[in-house]
Amino acid sequence: MLFRSKQYEVSKLVRPSVSGNEAGYIVKWKGYLKESDNTWQSRERLLEDIPKMVHSFDKEFQVVWTTGRNGRISYKWKINK
């Protein structure tokens, strides 16, 4: 992913998340060790940049995104142990 002319590489997707009413994920960046360095990124953007990683994560953790009658986005997922 390219931000402000600097290339950042996704290490892994940590968990699904909703910000405002937009689906996304908490992202851990390669080379950044602190949890506070993780950031929220929109699912739409990640699907453009790293579609295989998003689909693999969704499949592994059985992520299901839904939109309620009120228009709010939510998700369910299963943490494999």
N, C-alpha and C positions, 0 to 999 in steps of 0.2 A: 504494500500500500504506500502511496506517496502523499506526504503531508508537508506543506510549506517547503517544497523542493528538497526534502530529505526522505530517503527511503527507510521505512520501518518494516520489519518482518514479523509476522504473527508467529509466536511460539506455540500457542494453543488457545482454544476457546475454553473459558473457565466455566461459564454457565449462561443460560438464556436470561434475558432481562427485558423489561419494558421501560422506556423513557418517554414521558408524556403519553402519547398513544401510538408509539412506534416500536415495532419488534426489533430486538437487537441481542447482542451478546456482550458479556464482559470478556475482554481480550487481554491475554498476557503477551507481552512483546519480547521478542528474542533480545537478550542482552540486558534486560531490565529485571532485577531480582526482587524488588520490594513489591508487596501486594498493592501498595498505594500507587504504583506505576501502571497498574491495570486500568484500562479505560473502557467505556461503553462505546460500541460501534453499531450502526444500524445494520439489520439483517440484509436489507436491500444492497447496501454498499459492499458488505462482505460477500454476498452472492455474486457480485460483479467481479470482485478481486480474488476470492479464494473459494469458489463454489464447491470444490471437492471436499475441503475441510469442513464447510458448513453442513453439507449433506452427510458426511461421515459422522459428525458430531450428533446431528439430529437422529440418525439411525441408531447409533450406539446408545444414546440416552433416551430414545423414544420420545423425542420432543414433538409435541403437538401444539400448534398455534391455532387459536380460535378468536373469533370476533363475536362478542355478545350482542344481544338485541339492542343494548344501549350504545353499540359502536366501539366499545372498549376492547382492546386487544389483551389477551391473556395467554398463558401457556401452561402446559403440564409436562413434566419430565420425570424420568426414573433414573436415580443414581445407581449404577451397577456396582456392587461390592464384591 
